[in-house]
Amino acid sequence: MTTNVKIDVHHLTRVEGHGNIVVDVVKGELKQCNLQIVETPRFFEAMLRGRPYLESSHITSRICGICAVGHATASLRATENALGVVPSEQTVLLRKLNFFGEILDSHILHAYMLVAPDFLGVGSVIPLARSAPEVVLRALRIKKLSGDLCAAICGRHTHPIAMTVGGFTHFPTKSTLEQLRERFEAAQADVDATVELFQKLEMPNFERDTEYIALHKKDEYCFIDGEIKSTDGGIWPISRYREVTNEYCVPHSSAKHTRNQRETYMVGALARFNVSYDQLSPKAKQAANALSIKPKTANPYKNTVAQVVEIVHAVEESIKLLDQLIARGVKWEDPVPPARLTGEGVGAAEVPRGVLFHNYVITEGRVTGANCIIPTGQNLANIEADMRALVPSILDRPQEDITLALEMLVRAYDPCISCSTHLLDVKFV
Amino acid sequence: MTAQETPAKPRVAFFDFTSCEGCQLTVVDSLQTHPELLDMVDIVEFREASSDRSDDYQVAFVEGSCTRPSDEERLKKIRATADLVVALGACAHLGGINTIRNHTSIEDVRQYVYKDKGEWYETYQPRPISAVIKVDAFIPGCPIDRNEFIHAVAHLLQGRLPTIPDYPLCIECKLEENVCMYLRGKACLGPITRAGCGAICPSFGDGCEGCRGIISNPNLEAMETVLLEHGLSMADVHAKMSMFLTYQTLSLEPKE
């Protein structure tokens, strides 16, 4: 049995942003076990101070290239809640559809390009493109479809242009929506093949029960607005997000950690799946069954499997939304103007990696206070708790295997590190 | 090398500094339409997408701004290794969105976000990579334009530097047959911003934010006249000017 293990993975690959895994075991005893976040602090909240309220969503979408639409959506909802703006039914439908584009794009990127190489024994998607081109081309096809969907609605996925406070500044034509509808229908075969692929990949066997937190609505699998719900019990309105997140600083991470009812909690696809399984679409439930995942699942590696279930959900629901929009017709609407120019508001969205909060104070049209709480920041303490539980159980393996198991664990959370490193408690003016 | 040998493919590396990594994501997305790019080069380092790493490369694409002293060392190492350094996107090219905070002091910014723990985190005033190392070429934009990236790679493969437009966005905006943003009552930096993106923001109903940088001979006076003629305020334009262009505009201001 290995009794001394030193692991230092500097700049973990195939994740967004810069993180190091550091493990130190001396004579079988775990001395240190950290996921160090060494991304540069980004200071977005400080950057928002003094900016016109209309710019907030354009600035904060730049927090992350992968979840740009998610940041823009949460940002707009925060501003709208602060300024008393109620978006139209059409805006709500278009935002939901746009959001599915991002969920699909991000989940495909993660499942196929960042996670699958570990299971197929290659270093990246690049050799995979040579050894299994059909797999990579399928991923690129779904990614292109989701990117084209966002481009039709908001100009481009990274970074959205036409999303604005109170609505949109551009609208897709009926024929664009009809073409997308056809392509989504045709994509069902690729989605089925995705489920089949992940049925074959066996996730490492590791379980550690934790608190799972996600936005929740009774009548739909919630991605935008809703209430905060925990698998440990408890429902909070999003305006009380601070009671759930309880951020605190740790020296080895430029991203803040969080805790709620236990020492750590998890957000993301697996948390949404555990909290809102009942609200999944019929095909997504079938896929969950085929993938042998049911609530509550406590294996963090299965976060990727939950993402595959959400891919199925997103495609099925996108088709429904497209049908609805085509039937009612998309009209050119001016954005709803603000009812006031001073106020405070919170916006929340389930971005691909979990629940995201934006909170702004606006004074006479300028942002005077800002706080953003990012999914990856909420997951960091939980990842470390998983690492502490996992390492002692696999100490008998060669060091490379332990390292790979830890890398795969961190990757399963799909961390978005540049997102999470800008944020801390902020004193509101 | 003899004439019979196939020339070795250029060895290409991607590096990221302070950024959202959206430009590298756009590079990945360019494979959706141009998968043949993978056959033209050897990608030897691309941390966001690959576990393979190497210190032997000819072309380095660098995304992100330099935002702390320790970044400089890493940048200099890249410069010493690569024959060609290409700034990828607004953060590397202009300092980009990260430089918004250059209007206030480091202490203030640190304290605002991390309170009394501010000292834990290393930072300084964000800057473009050209403030630290020589840059051979740049691909502008926030994010980069996919087609322009492919176009630039094609040039580099032929041993030429990419051609990037140095005329204002208005020219492309006219070709797109957009109604002028000023006529729609919105501030727009099109008259002074480098074209090349196909005027994508005005085409989707928003004024240009200047993410591609200012052209080399901007007519700022004429721009002010246009603003006043349309009843818009200089404050609106100044807000836009400080979104991506803070580093450039601060360097234009007279020093005390």
Contacts between the chains, C-beta under 8 A, distances in Angstrom:
chain1	res1	chain2	res2	distance
A	11	B	47	6.1
A	13	B	47	5.1
A	13	B	48	7.8
A	13	B	50	6.3
A	13	B	51	4.4
A	13	B	53	7.6
A	14	B	47	7.8
A	14	B	48	7.1
A	14	B	49	6.5
A	14	B	50	6.8
A	14	B	51	6.2
A	15	B	48	7.6
A	16	B	21	5.7
A	16	B	48	6.3
A	17	B	21	7.1
A	18	B	16	7.9
A	39	B	18	7.9
A	40	B	17	7.4
A	40	B	18	4.5
A	40	B	67	4.9
A	40	B	68	5.7
A	40	B	71	7.4
A	40	B	122	7.7
A	40	B	123	6.6
A	41	B	110	7.9
A	41	B	113	7.0
A	41	B	114	7.1
A	41	B	121	4.4
A	41	B	123	5.5
A	42	B	18	6.5
A	42	B	98	7.2
A	43	B	101	5.4
A	43	B	109	5.1
A	43	B	110	7.7
A	43	B	112	7.7
A	43	B	113	5.2
A	43	B	123	7.5
A	45	B	112	6.8
A	45	B	113	5.5
A	46	B	101	5.6
A	46	B	104	7.2
A	46	B	108	7.5
A	46	B	109	4.3
A	46	B	112	4.5
A	46	B	113	5.3
A	47	B	97	7.4
A	47	B	100	4.3
A	47	B	101	5.0
A	49	B	104	8.0
A	49	B	112	7.3
A	51	B	100	7.7
A	51	B	239	6.9
A	52	B	236	7.8
A	52	B	239	5.4
A	55	B	239	6.7
A	55	B	243	6.8
A	58	B	209	6.9
A	58	B	243	7.5
A	59	B	97	6.4
A	59	B	100	7.2
A	59	B	243	7.0
A	62	B	20	5.3
A	62	B	22	7.6
A	62	B	96	7.9
A	62	B	97	4.6
A	62	B	142	6.8
A	63	B	20	6.1
A	64	B	20	5.0
A	64	B	21	7.7
A	64	B	22	7.5
A	65	B	19	7.8
A	65	B	20	4.2
A	65	B	21	5.0
A	65	B	22	2.3
A	65	B	23	7.2
A	65	B	24	7.5
A	65	B	25	4.6
A	65	B	26	7.7
A	65	B	143	6.5
A	66	B	20	8.0
A	66	B	21	7.3
A	66	B	22	7.6
A	66	B	25	6.3
A	68	B	20	7.3
A	68	B	22	6.6
A	109	B	25	7.9
A	109	B	28	7.5
A	113	B	28	7.4
A	113	B	49	6.2
A	114	B	49	7.5
A	117	B	51	7.5
A	123	B	50	5.9
A	123	B	51	4.1
A	123	B	52	4.4
A	124	B	46	7.3
A	124	B	49	5.7
A	124	B	50	3.2
A	124	B	51	6.0
A	124	B	52	6.1
A	125	B	49	6.3
A	125	B	50	7.4
A	126	B	38	6.4
A	126	B	43	6.1
A	126	B	49	7.6
A	126	B	50	6.1
A	126	B	52	7.7
A	129	B	35	7.1
A	129	B	38	6.0
A	137	B	35	7.5
A	140	B	31	6.3
A	140	B	32	4.8
A	140	B	35	7.2
A	141	B	32	7.9
A	143	B	29	7.0
A	143	B	32	6.2
A	144	B	29	7.8
A	144	B	32	4.3
A	144	B	33	7.6
A	147	B	29	6.2
A	147	B	32	7.4
A	154	B	204	7.2
A	155	B	200	6.0
A	155	B	201	7.4
A	155	B	203	7.4
A	155	B	204	3.7
A	156	B	143	7.9
A	156	B	200	6.9
A	158	B	20	7.7
A	158	B	22	4.1
A	158	B	25	6.0
A	158	B	26	6.5
A	158	B	143	5.0
A	159	B	22	6.6
A	159	B	142	6.7
A	159	B	143	6.5
A	161	B	200	6.6
A	161	B	201	5.3
A	161	B	204	4.1
A	161	B	205	7.4
A	161	B	206	5.2
A	162	B	204	4.3
A	162	B	205	5.5
A	162	B	206	7.0
A	164	B	206	7.5
A	168	B	205	7.6
A	169	B	204	6.4
A	169	B	205	2.8
A	169	B	206	5.6
A	170	B	203	7.7
A	170	B	204	4.3
A	170	B	205	4.4
A	249	B	114	6.9
A	249	B	117	4.5
A	249	B	120	7.2
A	251	B	120	5.6
A	254	B	120	7.9
A	254	B	121	5.1
A	418	B	18	7.8
A	418	B	19	6.8
A	418	B	20	5.8
A	418	B	21	6.0
A	422	B	113	6.6
A	423	B	113	6.8
A	424	B	113	5.3
A	424	B	114	5.0
A	424	B	115	6.5
A	424	B	117	7.3
A	425	B	115	6.2
A	426	B	112	6.7
A	426	B	113	6.9
A	427	B	112	7.7
A	427	B	115	7.7
